[in-house]
Amino acid sequence: MTALDNTELNDNIDQYCAFWIFLEISAFYGLLLSAIIYLFTIQFVGNFGNQSPEARKYLESRYKFDAIDYYKTDLEWFSLGFVMLVINITGLNYVLAIHSGKIRWINAQGVLVNDDSYGRGEIYLLYLLVAGRFTQLVIMSTMRNVYREFIAKKHFLWLFIILIYIVEFVTHRVLQDKLTHIAFSCIVTDFIMAVMSYVYYIFKVKMDEKDREEADRKRGNLQLHRN
């Protein structure tokens, strides 16, 4: 693969291919890192957390399962936010390297982007994207509480996320002729993942409600049979 820090990346298409390969590698290792961080957090809380006796009763059942199987849904949810944070940080570092002259980049208009004063708005866009995704990860990283109940995600949180993307898209249209379009790639990817996160959450909540109704129905039938 062509090195990212040399002057052979003169074609915009080749540059984008190298960038996306770099991004996919970051996403792969980000996925592994997200599982490590989440499981470490669970272990840390389990060792030092001050849980109530009722909560401990629920937690005791988790030792009957493999950790990855037991926390499968929680791991998937956490990874959706964490991987996008890693991708956005990767894009930001990539653009910073371009503007500092470490990577030679020619944009789609054929303009060499290696001047620190050129297209600074793209850097600020990515900073906003990273800050928004980090805030979302902190606020919405937990999908279920200790009782294995889904935590309701307030509508204002989703509206906050939508507002960030509106600002990003509008700003991108204003600065379109001054961008490497790396920020736009990150914005679109992050937006798609945010939509997938919302669909995933709604799907899991509906499935959980259905499973609980089925469990209550079987429990009621069993009680009726005993009587």
Secondary structure, DSSP 8 states (H G I E B T S, - for coil): ---TTSS---SHHHHHHHHHHHHHHHHHHHHHHHHHHHHHHHHHHHHH----HHHHHHHHGGGGS-HHHHTHHHHHHHHHHHHHHHHHHHHHHHHHHHHTTSS--B-TTS-B---TTSSHHHHHHHHHHHHHHHHHHHHH---B-TTS-B----HHHHHHHHHHHHHHHHHHHHTGGG--SHHHHHHHHHHHHHHHHHHHHHHHHHHHHHHHHHHHHHHHHHHHHH-
